[in-house]
């Protein structure tokens, strides 16, 4: 009887220690889960998540096993008590055989319960292994994504700058907004070489080209020779204004910025049958700001417009003369020019 009590005490102590360990594992697992969202350099959140899962599952499995063992021991104790007549009547001669049979039955039940607990534990361990593999795959994926995130390279910065410049040039395609460009080469505008500067006339075609302005691709000409006469693709009754294009200062050298047009003279040109020199009517001297990358439109004053309207003669030609720049001592370098007005 003493041996049975000692065994029961040792078993209870073992169960108590196992339950305590399982509760501690569950508490540690919950603690790791609670700190998943907290950044840490010592341990990644994936590792804390996987360790927390492992401890929680292991702790609950241990608790389940302990509960099963406790239930079995209780059943054995009840069975032994019921089958021990000697404990009630010590005079019975066969009292010794009943405890032995009860203990053997109880031990068999314990072995079966332990076997079931092992099966449950094996199943839980396989689940834990699967969870750990998933977390490891997640860690690898996260590492690949973090490796792929690099600091913006010089190439990326250049691409961004190119995209900005492309957007600016697209706005320059129709820089006059809703105003029609009557000098557009693509629909019939032409430079009249006989009444224009002889300095690089081929490059002067950039002035009436409707394509976006390219940094540095302007008509670089001495200020003393910077004038062109444009045949409009349709006669005008009134000239409203002109628009000059530019490029962003960050895309060109300071020297080219200093060549940007500042003062521009606009004249209406009327051919004279009696003279090879056409008649010029001044429409205005327009002042343009230093370029910012956006097109600038300057309007002709009302007096000049009324003068054209009073002539009752369609206007086919416009002369543009660049008289000054923004600081360069010799050259001016204009980009596209647009002429706006009312068709005759």
KEKE-3310 file (N, C-alpha, C; in steps of 0.2 Angstrom, whole numbers, plus 5000, padded with zeros to 4 digits):
npx = (5004:5010:5019:5011:5005:5017:5021:5010:5011:5024:5020:5010:5018:5026:5017:5013:5024:5026:5014:5016:5027:5021:5012:5021:5027:5016:5013:5025:5024:5013:5018:5028:5020:5014:5023:5026:5023:5032:5047:5063:5080:5087:5080:5069:5052:5046:5053:5050:5036:5035:5042:5033:5021:5026:5029:5016:5008:5015:5014:5000:4998:5006:4998:4986:4991:4994:4981:4975:4982:4980:4966:4966:4973:4964:4953:4959:4961:4948:4944:4952:4948:4935:4936:4943:4939:4946:4950:4938:4934:4945:4946:4944:4950:4955:4959:4971:4972:4964:4969:4980:4975:4968:4978:4986:4976:4975:4988:4988:4979:4985:4996:4990:4984:4995:5001:4991:4993:5006:5004:4995:5004:5014:5007:5004:5018:5021:5012:5018:5030:5026:5021:5033:5040:5032:5034:5048:5048:5041:5050:5061:5055:5052:5065:5070:5062:5066:5080:5078:5074:5082:5092:5088:5095:5107:5103:5089:5086:5089:5080:5068:5070:5070:5057:5050:5054:5049:5036:5035:5038:5028:5018:5022:5019:5007:5008:5001:4989:4972:4974:4977:4991:4997:5009:5014:5025:5021:5008:5009:5016:5030:5047:5053:5066:5072:5068:5074:5086:5102:5110:5114:5101:5095:5095:5086:5074:5069:5062:5049:5044:5034:5037:5042:5053:5070:5083:5096:5095:5092:5090:5105:5111:5120:5116:5115:5110:5098:5084:5069:5057:5041:5030:5013:5002:4989:4981:4979:4968:4969:4983:4985:4995:5011:5020:5033:5044:5053:5066:5069:5079:5088:5092:5101:5116:5123:5127:5119:5107:5109:5108:5095:5080:5075:5070:5059:5055:5040:5033:5022:5022:5020:5020:5026:5021:5028:5041:5055:5058:5048:5034:5035:5026:5026:5021:5024:5035:5040:5043:5051:5053:5066:5070:5059:5056:5043:5031:5030:5018:5015:5005:4999:4997:4981:4980:4989:4982:4970:4975:4979:4967:4961:4967:4961:4967:4972:4984:4999:5012:5024:5036:5049:5060:5074:5080:5088:5095:5097:5109:5121:5135:5135:5127:5110:5098:5085:5070:5056:5043:5027:5013:4999:4982:4968:4959:4958)
npy = (4994:5006:5007:5009:5021:5029:5028:5035:5047:5051:5051:5061:5072:5072:5075:5088:5095:5094:5100:5113:5116:5116:5126:5137:5137:5140:5153:5159:5157:5165:5178:5180:5180:5192:5201:5202:5212:5222:5230:5223:5221:5210:5198:5192:5196:5185:5174:5175:5173:5160:5153:5156:5150:5136:5135:5137:5127:5115:5117:5116:5103:5096:5099:5093:5080:5078:5080:5069:5059:5062:5060:5046:5041:5045:5037:5024:5025:5026:5014:5005:5008:5004:4991:4986:4977:4974:4986:4990:4979:4972:4959:4950:4937:4937:4950:4955:4952:4960:4974:4972:4967:4979:4988:4983:4984:4998:5002:4996:5004:5017:5015:5013:5026:5034:5030:5034:5048:5050:5048:5059:5069:5066:5069:5083:5088:5086:5095:5106:5106:5108:5121:5128:5126:5134:5147:5148:5148:5160:5169:5168:5173:5186:5190:5190:5200:5211:5212:5215:5228:5242:5257:5272:5272:5281:5279:5277:5290:5298:5293:5297:5311:5312:5308:5318:5329:5324:5325:5339:5343:5337:5346:5356:5354:5359:5372:5384:5382:5382:5390:5391:5387:5396:5395:5382:5370:5357:5358:5366:5379:5389:5394:5408:5410:5420:5432:5431:5427:5422:5414:5398:5392:5379:5374:5383:5378:5372:5382:5382:5369:5357:5347:5342:5353:5350:5349:5360:5359:5371:5386:5392:5408:5423:5438:5449:5444:5437:5434:5429:5426:5421:5411:5410:5396:5399:5414:5428:5438:5446:5447:5439:5436:5429:5413:5407:5393:5384:5376:5366:5374:5366:5356:5361:5370:5384:5393:5392:5395:5409:5413:5413:5420:5437:5451:5453:5457:5459:5459:5463:5457:5463:5459:5469:5473:5483:5483:5474:5473:5469:5477:5482:5481:5486:5477:5475:5476:5463:5457:5444:5432:5425:5408:5395:5382:5381:5386:5403:5415:5430:5443:5453:5471:5480:5491:5488:5477:5482:5491:5481:5475:5486:5487:5479:5469:5453:5444:5436:5434:5434:5442:5439:5445:5443:5453:5454:5445:5435:5439:5433:5438:5437:5427:5422:5410:5403:5393:5384:5393:5400:5407:5416:5420:5427:5419:5425)
npz = (5000:5004:4994:4983:4986:4986:4972:4967:4972:4966:4953:4953:4956:4944:4934:4939:4937:4923:4919:4923:4915:4902:4904:4905:4892:4884:4889:4885:4871:4868:4872:4862:4851:4854:4852:4838:4830:4834:4829:4828:4829:4833:4831:4819:4814:4807:4813:4826:4825:4821:4831:4842:4837:4838:4852:4857:4852:4856:4870:4872:4868:4877:4889:4885:4885:4899:4905:4900:4907:4920:4921:4918:4929:4940:4936:4938:4952:4957:4953:4960:4973:4974:4971:4982:4995:5006:5012:5017:5025:5034:5037:5027:5016:5004:5000:4995:4982:4974:4974:4966:4954:4950:4949:4939:4928:4928:4924:4912:4905:4907:4898:4886:4885:4885:4873:4864:4867:4862:4848:4845:4848:4839:4827:4830:4830:4816:4810:4816:4810:4797:4798:4801:4790:4781:4786:4785:4771:4769:4775:4766:4754:4758:4761:4748:4742:4750:4746:4733:4733:4731:4732:4724:4708:4698:4685:4686:4691:4680:4671:4677:4675:4661:4659:4664:4656:4643:4646:4647:4634:4627:4631:4624:4611:4607:4611:4611:4617:4615:4604:4586:4577:4564:4558:4557:4551:4547:4542:4531:4533:4529:4528:4521:4511:4504:4510:4522:4535:4529:4537:4541:4535:4534:4547:4553:4550:4562:4569:4564:4566:4572:4581:4598:4607:4607:4619:4616:4603:4594:4584:4582:4580:4575:4583:4575:4563:4565:4560:4552:4539:4538:4528:4530:4532:4529:4524:4536:4544:4556:4567:4582:4592:4597:4601:4610:4611:4624:4633:4648:4660:4667:4658:4649:4645:4655:4646:4634:4640:4642:4629:4626:4619:4621:4618:4605:4589:4579:4563:4550:4534:4518:4501:4487:4471:4464:4469:4473:4487:4501:4509:4526:4541:4557:4571:4584:4598:4608:4624:4632:4646:4655:4651:4657:4654:4650:4638:4631:4629:4620:4617:4603:4603:4604:4596:4585:4580:4576:4566:4556:4553:4547:4535:4526:4518:4515:4526:4522:4526:4539:4548:4559:4571:4581:4593:4605:4619:4634:4639:4632:4623:4609:4602:4598:4602:4597:4599:4594:4585:4586:4577:4580:4576:4567:4554:4537)
capx = (5000:5015:5022:5006:5005:5023:5020:5005:5014:5029:5016:5007:5024:5028:5012:5013:5030:5024:5009:5020:5031:5017:5009:5026:5028:5010:5014:5031:5022:5009:5023:5031:5015:5012:5029:5027:5023:5037:5053:5068:5086:5090:5075:5064:5046:5045:5056:5046:5030:5036:5043:5027:5017:5029:5028:5009:5006:5019:5011:4993:4999:5008:4992:4982:4993:4993:4974:4973:4985:4976:4960:4967:4974:4958:4949:4962:4960:4941:4943:4955:4945:4929:4938:4947:4935:4950:4950:4932:4933:4952:4946:4943:4957:4957:4959:4977:4972:4960:4973:4985:4972:4966:4984:4987:4971:4976:4994:4987:4975:4990:5000:4986:4983:5002:5002:4987:4996:5011:5001:4993:5010:5017:5003:5006:5024:5021:5009:5022:5035:5023:5021:5040:5042:5029:5037:5054:5047:5040:5057:5065:5052:5053:5072:5071:5059:5071:5086:5077:5073:5088:5092:5087:5101:5108:5099:5082:5085:5089:5074:5063:5071:5068:5050:5048:5056:5044:5029:5035:5038:5021:5014:5024:5017:5002:5009:4997:4983:4967:4975:4980:4998:4997:5016:5016:5027:5018:5002:5010:5020:5036:5052:5054:5073:5074:5067:5076:5094:5106:5114:5111:5094:5092:5093:5081:5067:5067:5057:5042:5043:5029:5039:5044:5059:5075:5088:5102:5093:5089:5093:5110:5113:5122:5110:5114:5107:5093:5077:5066:5050:5037:5024:5008:4999:4983:4981:4976:4965:4972:4988:4984:5001:5016:5022:5040:5045:5060:5067:5070:5086:5092:5094:5105:5121:5121:5128:5113:5102:5110:5106:5087:5077:5072:5066:5057:5051:5035:5031:5018:5025:5016:5024:5025:5022:5032:5047:5057:5058:5041:5032:5034:5022:5027:5016:5025:5041:5038:5048:5050:5056:5071:5066:5058:5054:5036:5031:5028:5014:5014:4999:4999:4992:4975:4981:4992:4977:4965:4978:4979:4960:4959:4970:4957:4971:4975:4991:5002:5019:5026:5044:5051:5067:5077:5085:5092:5095:5098:5116:5126:5138:5135:5122:5104:5096:5077:5067:5050:5039:5020:5009:4991:4978:4961:4960:4954)
capy = (5000:5011:5007:5012:5029:5032:5029:5040:5054:5053:5052:5068:5077:5073:5078:5095:5098:5094:5105:5119:5118:5117:5133:5142:5137:5143:5160:5162:5158:5171:5183:5180:5183:5199:5206:5201:5219:5226:5229:5220:5219:5203:5192:5194:5194:5178:5169:5176:5170:5153:5151:5157:5144:5130:5134:5136:5120:5111:5118:5114:5096:5094:5100:5087:5073:5078:5079:5062:5055:5063:5056:5039:5040:5045:5031:5019:5026:5024:5007:5002:5009:5000:4984:4984:4976:4974:4993:4991:4974:4969:4952:4946:4934:4938:4957:4957:4951:4965:4979:4970:4967:4985:4992:4981:4987:5005:5003:4995:5010:5022:5014:5015:5033:5037:5028:5039:5055:5050:5049:5066:5073:5066:5073:5090:5089:5086:5101:5112:5106:5111:5128:5131:5127:5140:5153:5149:5151:5167:5173:5168:5178:5193:5192:5192:5207:5216:5213:5219:5235:5246:5264:5274:5273:5286:5278:5279:5297:5300:5291:5302:5317:5311:5308:5325:5333:5322:5329:5346:5343:5336:5352:5361:5352:5364:5377:5390:5380:5382:5394:5388:5389:5396:5394:5375:5367:5351:5359:5371:5384:5389:5400:5412:5411:5426:5437:5429:5427:5417:5410:5391:5391:5372:5373:5388:5375:5370:5387:5380:5362:5356:5342:5345:5355:5346:5353:5362:5359:5378:5390:5397:5413:5429:5443:5454:5440:5433:5436:5425:5428:5415:5411:5406:5391:5402:5421:5430:5445:5449:5443:5440:5435:5423:5409:5404:5388:5384:5369:5367:5376:5360:5352:5364:5373:5391:5397:5391:5399:5416:5414:5413:5426:5442:5456:5450:5462:5456:5463:5460:5458:5464:5460:5475:5472:5487:5483:5467:5473:5470:5482:5479:5485:5484:5475:5476:5473:5458:5455:5437:5431:5419:5402:5390:5376:5382:5391:5409:5418:5437:5446:5460:5476:5481:5496:5485:5473:5487:5493:5476:5474:5492:5487:5475:5465:5447:5444:5430:5434:5437:5442:5439:5447:5442:5458:5453:5439:5435:5440:5431:5444:5437:5423:5420:5403:5402:5386:5384:5399:5399:5413:5415:5425:5425:5418:5429)
capz = (5000:5004:4987:4978:4988:4983:4965:4965:4973:4961:4946:4953:4955:4937:4931:4941:4933:4916:4918:4924:4909:4897:4904:4903:4885:4881:4890:4880:4864:4868:4872:4856:4846:4855:4850:4831:4826:4836:4825:4832:4825:4835:4829:4814:4815:4805:4818:4832:4824:4820:4838:4845:4835:4840:4859:4859:4850:4861:4877:4873:4867:4884:4893:4884:4888:4906:4907:4899:4912:4926:4920:4919:4936:4943:4935:4942:4959:4959:4952:4966:4979:4973:4971:4988:5000:5012:5015:5021:5029:5034:5038:5021:5015:4997:4999:4992:4975:4971:4972:4960:4947:4948:4947:4932:4923:4927:4921:4905:4903:4906:4893:4880:4885:4883:4866:4860:4867:4857:4841:4845:4848:4832:4823:4831:4827:4809:4809:4818:4805:4791:4799:4801:4783:4778:4789:4781:4764:4769:4776:4759:4750:4761:4760:4741:4741:4753:4742:4726:4735:4731:4732:4717:4705:4693:4679:4688:4691:4673:4668:4679:4672:4654:4658:4665:4650:4638:4647:4645:4627:4624:4631:4619:4604:4605:4616:4611:4620:4609:4598:4581:4575:4557:4555:4558:4545:4545:4538:4526:4535:4526:4529:4514:4512:4500:4515:4529:4536:4526:4542:4542:4534:4535:4554:4554:4550:4569:4571:4563:4567:4577:4586:4604:4607:4610:4622:4612:4595:4592:4579:4585:4575:4578:4584:4569:4558:4568:4558:4547:4536:4537:4524:4534:4528:4527:4526:4542:4544:4562:4571:4590:4596:4595:4607:4609:4616:4627:4637:4655:4661:4670:4653:4645:4649:4656:4640:4630:4644:4641:4622:4625:4616:4626:4614:4598:4585:4575:4558:4545:4527:4512:4495:4483:4464:4461:4472:4476:4494:4503:4514:4533:4546:4564:4575:4591:4601:4613:4629:4635:4652:4655:4650:4663:4651:4648:4632:4633:4623:4620:4613:4600:4606:4601:4591:4579:4577:4572:4560:4551:4551:4543:4528:4521:4514:4519:4528:4521:4528:4546:4549:4567:4572:4588:4594:4611:4622:4641:4642:4628:4619:4602:4598:4601:4600:4598:4598:4590:4586:4584:4576:4582:4574:4565:4547:4533)
cpx = (5004:5018:5017:5005:5011:5023:5015:5007:5019:5025:5013:5012:5026:5023:5012:5019:5029:5019:5012:5024:5027:5014:5014:5027:5022:5011:5020:5028:5017:5013:5026:5026:5013:5017:5030:5028:5028:5044:5058:5074:5089:5086:5070:5057:5043:5047:5052:5039:5030:5038:5037:5022:5019:5027:5020:5006:5009:5016:5004:4994:5001:5002:4987:4984:4993:4986:4972:4976:4982:4969:4960:4968:4968:4953:4952:4961:4953:4940:4946:4951:4938:4931:4942:4942:4939:4951:4944:4932:4940:4952:4946:4950:4959:4958:4965:4977:4969:4965:4978:4981:4970:4972:4986:4983:4973:4982:4993:4983:4980:4994:4996:4985:4990:5003:4997:4990:5002:5009:4999:4999:5014:5013:5004:5013:5025:5018:5014:5028:5033:5023:5028:5042:5039:5032:5044:5053:5045:5046:5061:5062:5053:5061:5074:5068:5064:5077:5084:5075:5079:5087:5091:5094:5101:5103:5092:5081:5085:5083:5068:5064:5069:5060:5047:5048:5051:5038:5029:5035:5031:5017:5016:5022:5011:5002:5005:4990:4978:4968:4979:4986:4998:5004:5018:5018:5024:5011:5003:5014:5027:5041:5054:5062:5075:5073:5069:5084:5096:5110:5111:5104:5091:5090:5088:5074:5065:5062:5050:5040:5039:5031:5042:5051:5064:5081:5094:5100:5089:5093:5098:5113:5115:5116:5109:5111:5101:5086:5075:5059:5047:5031:5019:5004:4992:4983:4977:4973:4968:4977:4987:4990:5006:5018:5029:5041:5052:5060:5069:5078:5091:5094:5099:5111:5119:5122:5122:5107:5102:5108:5099:5085:5074:5068:5065:5053:5046:5033:5027:5021:5020:5020:5021:5026:5028:5040:5049:5057:5050:5040:5031:5030:5023:5021:5017:5032:5039:5044:5047:5055:5062:5068:5065:5056:5047:5036:5028:5024:5013:5009:5001:4994:4986:4976:4984:4986:4972:4968:4978:4972:4958:4961:4966:4961:4974:4982:4994:5009:5020:5033:5045:5059:5069:5082:5089:5091:5096:5105:5122:5129:5137:5129:5115:5102:5089:5075:5060:5046:5032:5017:5002:4988:4971:4962:4955:4948)
cpy = (5006:5012:5011:5019:5032:5033:5034:5047:5056:5055:5059:5073:5078:5076:5086:5098:5099:5099:5112:5121:5119:5124:5138:5142:5141:5151:5163:5162:5164:5178:5185:5183:5190:5204:5205:5208:5224:5225:5227:5218:5212:5197:5195:5193:5187:5173:5169:5172:5163:5150:5151:5151:5137:5129:5133:5129:5115:5111:5115:5106:5093:5094:5094:5081:5073:5077:5072:5057:5056:5059:5049:5037:5040:5039:5025:5019:5024:5017:5003:5002:5005:4993:4981:4983:4976:4981:4994:4986:4970:4962:4947:4943:4935:4946:4959:4956:4956:4971:4978:4970:4974:4989:4990:4984:4994:5006:5001:5001:5016:5021:5015:5022:5037:5036:5033:5046:5055:5051:5056:5070:5072:5070:5081:5092:5090:5093:5107:5112:5110:5119:5132:5131:5133:5146:5154:5151:5158:5171:5173:5173:5185:5195:5194:5199:5212:5217:5216:5226:5239:5253:5266:5275:5279:5285:5279:5286:5300:5299:5296:5309:5317:5311:5315:5330:5331:5325:5336:5347:5342:5342:5357:5360:5357:5369:5383:5388:5379:5386:5390:5391:5389:5396:5387:5373:5361:5352:5364:5377:5384:5395:5402:5414:5417:5432:5435:5429:5421:5413:5403:5391:5384:5371:5377:5384:5373:5375:5385:5373:5361:5350:5345:5347:5351:5350:5354:5362:5365:5381:5395:5401:5419:5434:5447:5450:5436:5436:5431:5428:5421:5416:5407:5402:5394:5409:5423:5437:5449:5444:5445:5440:5430:5420:5407:5399:5388:5377:5371:5369:5371:5355:5355:5368:5381:5395:5398:5395:5407:5418:5414:5420:5431:5447:5453:5455:5458:5461:5459:5462:5458:5464:5466:5473:5476:5487:5476:5467:5474:5475:5479:5484:5482:5483:5475:5473:5469:5457:5448:5436:5426:5413:5398:5383:5376:5387:5397:5412:5426:5439:5452:5465:5477:5486:5493:5480:5477:5489:5488:5475:5480:5491:5483:5471:5459:5447:5437:5429:5437:5437:5443:5440:5447:5448:5458:5447:5440:5435:5437:5437:5443:5433:5423:5413:5401:5395:5388:5391:5398:5406:5411:5421:5423:5425:5423:5426)
cpz = (5000:4997:4982:4980:4985:4976:4963:4966:4968:4954:4947:4953:4948:4933:4932:4937:4926:4914:4918:4918:4903:4897:4903:4896:4882:4883:4886:4873:4863:4868:4866:4851:4847:4853:4842:4828:4829:4832:4830:4827:4826:4832:4825:4816:4813:4810:4824:4831:4824:4827:4842:4844:4838:4848:4861:4858:4855:4868:4877:4872:4874:4889:4892:4886:4896:4909:4906:4905:4919:4926:4921:4926:4941:4943:4939:4949:4961:4958:4958:4972:4979:4974:4977:4994:5007:5015:5019:5027:5029:5035:5032:5018:5008:4995:4995:4984:4971:4969:4966:4954:4945:4946:4940:4927:4922:4923:4913:4902:4902:4900:4886:4879:4882:4875:4862:4861:4863:4850:4840:4844:4842:4827:4823:4829:4820:4807:4810:4812:4798:4792:4799:4794:4779:4780:4785:4774:4764:4770:4770:4755:4752:4760:4752:4739:4744:4749:4735:4727:4735:4731:4725:4714:4700:4687:4680:4688:4684:4669:4670:4676:4665:4654:4659:4659:4644:4640:4646:4637:4624:4625:4626:4612:4602:4611:4616:4614:4614:4603:4592:4579:4567:4554:4555:4551:4542:4541:4533:4527:4532:4528:4522:4515:4509:4505:4522:4529:4532:4530:4543:4541:4535:4543:4557:4554:4557:4571:4570:4563:4573:4582:4592:4603:4610:4613:4618:4605:4594:4587:4582:4579:4578:4578:4578:4563:4560:4566:4552:4545:4535:4533:4528:4529:4526:4529:4532:4541:4550:4565:4578:4594:4594:4602:4605:4614:4619:4630:4644:4656:4664:4664:4648:4649:4650:4650:4635:4633:4642:4633:4621:4623:4622:4622:4607:4595:4580:4569:4553:4538:4522:4506:4491:4476:4461:4463:4474:4484:4496:4508:4521:4537:4553:4568:4582:4593:4608:4618:4632:4641:4650:4655:4656:4660:4649:4642:4635:4627:4625:4615:4609:4602:4602:4595:4584:4576:4573:4566:4554:4549:4546:4536:4523:4516:4518:4520:4527:4524:4535:4546:4557:4567:4579:4589:4600:4614:4630:4643:4637:4624:4612:4599:4602:4598:4601:4596:4593:4591:4583:4583:4576:4579:4571:4557:4543:4530)
residu = (UNK:UNK:UNK:UNK:UNK:UNK:UNK:UNK:UNK:UNK:UNK:UNK:UNK:UNK:UNK:UNK:UNK:UNK:UNK:UNK:UNK:UNK:UNK:UNK:UNK:UNK:UNK:UNK:UNK:UNK:UNK:UNK:UNK:UNK:UNK:UNK:UNK:UNK:UNK:UNK:UNK:UNK:UNK:UNK:UNK:UNK:UNK:UNK:UNK:UNK:UNK:UNK:UNK:UNK:UNK:UNK:UNK:UNK:UNK:UNK:UNK:UNK:UNK:UNK:UNK:UNK:UNK:UNK:UNK:UNK:UNK:UNK:UNK:UNK:UNK:UNK:UNK:UNK:UNK:UNK:UNK:UNK:UNK:UNK:UNK:UNK:UNK:UNK:UNK:UNK:UNK:UNK:UNK:UNK:UNK:UNK:UNK:UNK:UNK:UNK:UNK:UNK:UNK:UNK:UNK:UNK:UNK:UNK:UNK:UNK:UNK:UNK:UNK:UNK:UNK:UNK:UNK:UNK:UNK:UNK:UNK:UNK:UNK:UNK:UNK:UNK:UNK:UNK:UNK:UNK:UNK:UNK:UNK:UNK:UNK:UNK:UNK:UNK:UNK:UNK:UNK:UNK:UNK:UNK:UNK:UNK:UNK:UNK:UNK:UNK:UNK:UNK:UNK:UNK:UNK:UNK:UNK:UNK:UNK:UNK:UNK:UNK:UNK:UNK:UNK:UNK:UNK:UNK:UNK:UNK:UNK:UNK:UNK:UNK:UNK:UNK:UNK:UNK:UNK:UNK:UNK:UNK:UNK:UNK:UNK:UNK:UNK:UNK:UNK:UNK:UNK:UNK:UNK:UNK:UNK:UNK:UNK:UNK:UNK:UNK:UNK:UNK:UNK:UNK:UNK:UNK:UNK:UNK:UNK:UNK:UNK:UNK:UNK:UNK:UNK:UNK:UNK:UNK:UNK:UNK:UNK:UNK:UNK:UNK:UNK:UNK:UNK:UNK:UNK:UNK:UNK:UNK:UNK:UNK:UNK:UNK:UNK:UNK:UNK:UNK:UNK:UNK:UNK:UNK:UNK:UNK:UNK:UNK:UNK:UNK:UNK:UNK:UNK:UNK:UNK:UNK:UNK:UNK:UNK:UNK:UNK:UNK:UNK:UNK:UNK:UNK:UNK:UNK:UNK:UNK:UNK:UNK:UNK:UNK:UNK:UNK:UNK:UNK:UNK:UNK:UNK:UNK:UNK:UNK:UNK:UNK:UNK:UNK:UNK:UNK:UNK:UNK:UNK:UNK:UNK:UNK:UNK:UNK:UNK:UNK:UNK:UNK:UNK:UNK:UNK:UNK:UNK:UNK:UNK:UNK:UNK:UNK:UNK:UNK:UNK:UNK:UNK:UNK:UNK:UNK:UNK:UNK:UNK:UNK:UNK:UNK:UNK:UNK:UNK:UNK:UNK:UNK:UNK:UNK:UNK:UNK:UNK:UNK:UNK:UNK:UNK:UNK:UNK:UNK)
# end
